[in-house]
Amino acid sequence: MNIQRWSMLLLLGSTQLAWGAPDKVDAFLRAEMARNHIPGAAVAVVRDGKVIKLAAYGTANLEWNAPTSTRTAFQIASGTKMFTAVLLMDLVGQGKLKLADRVCQYIADCPVAWKDITVHQLASHTSGMKPGPVNPDVSSVAVAVEAAKKVPLAATPGEKAAYGSDDFVLLAHILEKAGGAPYQQLLRDRVFTPLQMTNSGFDQATLTEGHVVLTSEVVRERSATYQWKTDHQQQYWFVYPHYTLAAGGLFSSITDMAKFAAALMTDTLLSAELRKAMWTHPTLNSGKPGSFAVGWTVARYRGRPEVGHSGGPALSDTVYYPDEKLAVVVLTNQRKLVPNLAHGVANFYLSPPPFLNAPGITDAVPERTETLNQLLPSLVQGKAESHYFTGSAKDALAELNEWLPIQLGGMPRLSRLVLLEDSADHLSRTYRAVYGKDQTLRWKVTFDAAGLISELDVADE
């Protein structure tokens, strides 16, 4: 047995160890699967390069009643961008390109409007390119690049982050040119083969010109994808045209995702310097930080830095905490979901946030806080009544009642609200909501003069 194979067996042999409370993780995920109509799911927890939790639940294919396993290949959708980012940084490490390179170095007949766009701006969604729908009739990356040349920029490069544009189409073209091989071959040679990721790849799904026939390659142990429709499951397909594969469409198993996460905690794929560059957000023209790093989201959770990416919007959900060298990956086959399961699992392994018991500021209008106290539990149940709202918030109430239960229904009960910020007229307020003992969310609320809510937003902190 060679050393590489022996090392991998040692890595996977540790999956039964339990740092924290794996029984609680199982219970949490099974409860969320029941609540959100998730047929099948899988989870990996990796700490300091070792897999400490690896499990699969439920059903991968309802028609055949095929159980989910740790080898089941799930569609990870936009989670693919993490792999594209690793390829990019690998080429940077080889000296084949630089993040600061202008894209026009790699694109013939480059539009004048693109002259200041950098590779870094493509990877961080700050190029200024216009977001647009996927076109299944575009046959290749080269054709897509030519089409993009005809579209005016939506913003000045570096002005703002705009997800869903042609950024990763151009990035795929540049990777192929600098790497000297097609994108999928680069991914296979530089990531899948070295890590022995044997359950990862693309299905090459294609719609015929008449859009009446769907063909695809066989993906071993592939999970079907479902969406809950009122009272039953529907099977669901999203076809990723070949020119979009750098942005989404990869299938991968939880075992393979665990190998990928573990490798990013060491120098196996990228050096520490390259990983740091990949996970550092750019500075916008305004001087404010962008919301994306190089192909990864950047945020804070429970008071600590977090990087990751979701896809589908929650067919895949990956979070990584560099300071703790802790990663959590959750894969599901339910598309009508929000990406909060990885956070729910991470809560069992992360210490409480340092701001948990911070006192907040004096509340000059406590009746506004009481309104929110009454409203939040009903929102989580999807039963908020319109008399609390006005304006755009009232118009969006049906959507709030549909999605907030999916997003927040697994949280413990609301324990308290802490006022953090208040405008001089007391109309714009920010609260910390503490759920259970140590889970928190930040609510931003705008009231009108009569005390009705006109805007409402919730975010992790």
N, C-alpha and C positions, 0 to 999 in steps of 0.2 A: 504494500500500500504506500503510495507516494505521500510526501509531507503535506502537500496542498490538500489532498483528500482527507488525510488524518486530521488536519486542522479544522476542516469543515465539519467533520463528525464530532469533534470536541465542541464546536460552536453549537451545533444542533442538539447535541446530547445534553446541553444545559437547559433545554426548554422546559423541563419539569420543575426547575427551581423556582421558588416564589419569593421575590423581593416585594414586600408589601402584602397584599391580600388578593391572590388570584381568584379565590372563590367569590369574592365581591365583584371582581371584574366580570366573571362569568354571569353572575346574577344580574349585574347592571346591563350587560349587553343583551341577555335573553329578555329582560323586561323591556328594553328599548325596541328590540325586534318585534315583540308582541304589540307594543303601543303604536309603532310606525309601520306595521305590515311589511316587515323585511323578511323575505323568505330565507335568505342565506347570508352569512357574514363570517369574517375571519379577523383575528387580531394578532398583532405582534408587538411586544414590548422589548426594546433593546437598551441595555445599559452598559456603557463603557465597552462597547464592541461585542457584548455577549447577549444572546437571546435568552431572556428570563421568562418570557410568556409567549406561547405560540398555540393558538387554538382556532378551531373552526366550528360553526354552528349552523343548524338548519339545513335547507335544501337548495342545491345549486340549480336544479332544473325541475320545475313542478310537473311538467308533462311526463317525465320519466321517474319522478320521485327520487332523483339522484342526490345523495347527501353531499353537503359541502365538506371538503377536506382541506388540509393545509397545502395541497397541490392544486387546488381549483384555481383556474385562471379567470380573474375578474377583469372587466373593463375598467381601467383607471382614468380614462378620459384626460382631463387637463393635468392630472398628476404626471403625465408624460413630460411636461415642461421641466421637471426636476432633472430628468435624464438628459434632455437637450442641454440644460445648463452645465451639467457635468462634462458633456462632450466639448462644449465651448471652452470651459476652463482647462480641459485636458489639452486642447490645441494651443491655448495661451501658454500653458506650461511647456509645451514643445517648441515654443517660439514661432509658431506658424501664423499667428495673428495676435493682435492686441485689442483689449476692450476699447481703447481710445481710437482705434482705426476708424476712418470714415468709410461708410458703406460703399461709396463710389469707387473705392479702391478695388472692389470685387464685382461691380456691376457695370457691364458695358452700356454705353449711351445713357448714363445715369442722369435723371432729371436735375435741373439746376436747383430745384426746391429741396433736393436730398443732400446737397453738398455738405451740410453741417451735421447730418445725422451720423451718429457713431454706432458701432456694434453694441456698446454698452446700453445705448438708448433703445435699441431693438429689444435686447434681452430684458430690460426693465420696463417695457411698455411706455416709454417716454419719448418716442420718436416723433410724435405728432401725426402719425398716420391715422386715417379715418377708419373707425370700426365699421365692419360690414358683415353681411350674411355670407355663409359658406356657399360656394357655387359648385354643384356637383358636376357641371359640364367642363370645368377646368381640368385638363388632362395631366398636368405635371407642374413641378415647381417652376420650371423655366417659363411656361405659359402664364402662370400666376404672377410672376415677377413682371412680365411684360404688361399684364393687365393693371398691376398696381401702379406702374409708371404713368398711367393716364388719369389717375385719381388725385385731385388736389389734396394737400395736407389739411387736416382738420385743426391743427394747432402748430405753433412754433415748436421745433424740436427742443425738448427739455422743459416745456412749459407746464405739462401736467402728465399724469399717468392715465392711460386709456386702454383698458383691457379688451381683447377681442379684435384687434386690428390685424393688418398684414405683417406685423413685426416678425412673427416666427416663420412666416413664409420666406421673407428675405434672409432671416437668420439661417434657415435650412440651406438656402442657396450658398451662403457664405461658408457654412460648415463643409459642404460638399466640395467647394472650390479649394478651400484651405486644406481640407483633410484628404483630398484626392480620391474620394470614394463616395458612393451614395449614402445618404443619411442612415438608412437601416443597416447597412454593412458597417458603418462606423460604430453604431450603437452595439452591434453584435460583437465586433472585434475589440472594442475598448471597454465595454461594461459587462455584457452578458457572459461572454466566454471566460474572462478572467475570474468572475465571481461565481461561475457555474450556475447561472440563472437559467435553468432548463425549462421553466414554465412561463417564459416571457417572450412576447413577439406580437406582430400585427396580423390581422386576419385578411388584409388586402381586399376588404369588402368593396364592391363596385356595383353601382346601378347602371343598367344598360341605358343607351341613349333615349329610349322611350320611357325610362324610369318605371318599367314594369317587371323587371327581373333583377333580383339581388343575388350576386355570387360572392363567395368568400372562400379563402383557404380554410382547411381544417385546423382548429386550435385545440390541442389536446386538453381534455378535462375543462373545457370552457364552461363558465356559468352563463346561463341566460340572464337577461336584464328585464326587470319588471317595473311597472308603475301601478300604484293602487288607484282604482277608479271607483269611487263611492263605496262599493261593497264587494269588489272582486279585483283580482290581479289581471293585468294585461301584459303580454310580452311586448318589449319595446326595443327598437333598433335605432341607433343613430349611426349613420354611415359617414365615416371620416374620409373625404376625398384624399387621394394620395399626396396632394400638395400640402395638406394640413397636418401630416403625421408628426412633425416636430412639435406641434402644439397639443396634440391629443390623439387618442386611439389605441394606445398600448394596452395589451392584456398582460397581467402578471399575477402570480400567486402570492399568498402571504409569506410563504417560505422565501421566495425570491426577494420580496420587498424587505424582509428582515435582513437578508444578506446585503442588500443595497444600503440600508440604514447603518448596519454595522460597519461597512467599509468606509462610510463617511465620518466615522469616529476615529479613523486612523489615516495613515498616509497611503492606504492601499490603492485608491483611485486618484486622489489629489493631495498635494502637500497642504500643510496647515495654512501657509500663506495664500494658496489658491482658494481654499475653502473659506477663509476669511473674506477674500475679495468677492466670492460668489454670494456670500450672505450679508454683504454691506449694501445698504440702500443708497441710491444716488442722491445728489442734491439737485433740486429743481432750480430753474432760473430765478425763482423767488427767494431762494435760500432755504426753503423748507425741504424736509426729507421726502422722497418718494415712498409709495406704499409697497413697491416691489423691489427686490434685489435682482440678481442675475437669475431669472427664471424661477425664483422662489419668493413667496410672500415673506414679509418681515413684520413682526408685531411684538407685543408684550402680553404675557399671560401669567396671572398670579404673581405679578411683579418682576418677572424675569424675561429675558430676550427669548423670542420664539421665531423659528423659521419653518417653512413647510409649504404645502400646497394641497388643495382638494381638487376633485374633478367629478363632474356629472350631475348635479353639484356635490353629491356626497357618495358616489360610487366608490371613491377612494378619498381618504382623509389621512394626511401625514403631518405630524408635528414633531419638531426636534428642538430640544433645549440644550444649546451648546455648553452652557455653564455646568450642567449636570451630566452631560453626555447621555441624555435620555431621549429616546425616540419612541413614538407610538404610531402605529399604522393600523387603520381599520378599513377593511374592504367590505362592500355590501353589493347586493344585486337589486336594490330598490332605488330608483332615480328620484322619486318624490320624497326628498329628504334634504335636510340641511347638514352641513359638516360640523357637527358638534360631538360626535361619538368619540373621536380621538381625545378631545378635551375631557370628556367624561371618564375615560380610562386614565388619562394622565393625572386626574385629581387624586387617584389612589396612590400615586407615587411621588407627587410634589408636595412639599411642605406648604402650610398656609401662607398667603401673601403677607408681606411685612406691613401693609397698610390696613390690615383687616380691622383693627380696633381704633383707627384714627377717628377723632371726634367730629370732624366736619366743622361747619360754620354755623353761626346763630341763624335760626329760622325766623325771619320777621313776618312771614305770612304762613303760619302752620296749616291753615285750611287748604292751601295748595298741596302740601305734602299729604294731608289726609285724603284728598281726592285721589292722588296717585296710589296711596295705600289701599284704597277700596278697589281701584281699577285693575291693578296688576294681577291679582289672583284670577279675575274673570277673563282677562286677556289670555292667560296661560291655558284656561279651559276652553277658549274659543267662544266665549259667551259675553264679551264686552258689549255694553249697550251704547247706543248712539248719543244719549243725552250728556255723555262726558265730553263730546268732541264737537269741533267746528272746522270749517274750511277743508283743507287737503287731508287732514287726519280723518275727518268724518267720511270723506269720499273713499278713503283707503281702508275703512273699517272691515269690510268683508275680507279683504286680503290679510289684514292683521289677524283677524279671527281664524283664518285658515292656517297661516304659517307660523305664528308665534306658539301655538300648542305643539307643532312639530319641533320647533327650535328649543323651546323652554320647558316642555311638559315633563321632561325627565329630571328637572331640578328639584331639590328639596323645597319645602315650604318657605315662603318669604319670612325672614326673621325681623329685619328692620331696614329702614331707609335712612341714609345719611346724606344731608345736603352738603355738596362740595363747592358749588358755584351758584351765584345768584346775580342777575343783572340789577341795575339800580332801580328799575321799575318793577322788579320781581316777576317779569314775564318770561324770561329765559333762564332755566334752571338745570343744573346737572346733579344727579343723585348717584350714590353708590347703593345698590340693593344687595343686601347680604341674605343668602339663601342657606338654610340649615346652619351648620357651624362655621363654614369657611369658604363657601362658594360665592363669588361676587360678580355682578354685572354693573355696567355704567349706563344709566338712562339719561338722555337729554330730552327735556320737555319744554315746549313753548306754549304758554297760556295766552289767551286774549284777556281783555280788561275784565270780562265777566267771570273769569276763572275756568273757561272751557279750553280744552287742549287742541291746539291747531297743528302742532308738529310733535312727533314722538319717534325716538330712535334709541336702539339698544346696541351695546357693543361690549366685547370682553375687555378686561383691563388687567 
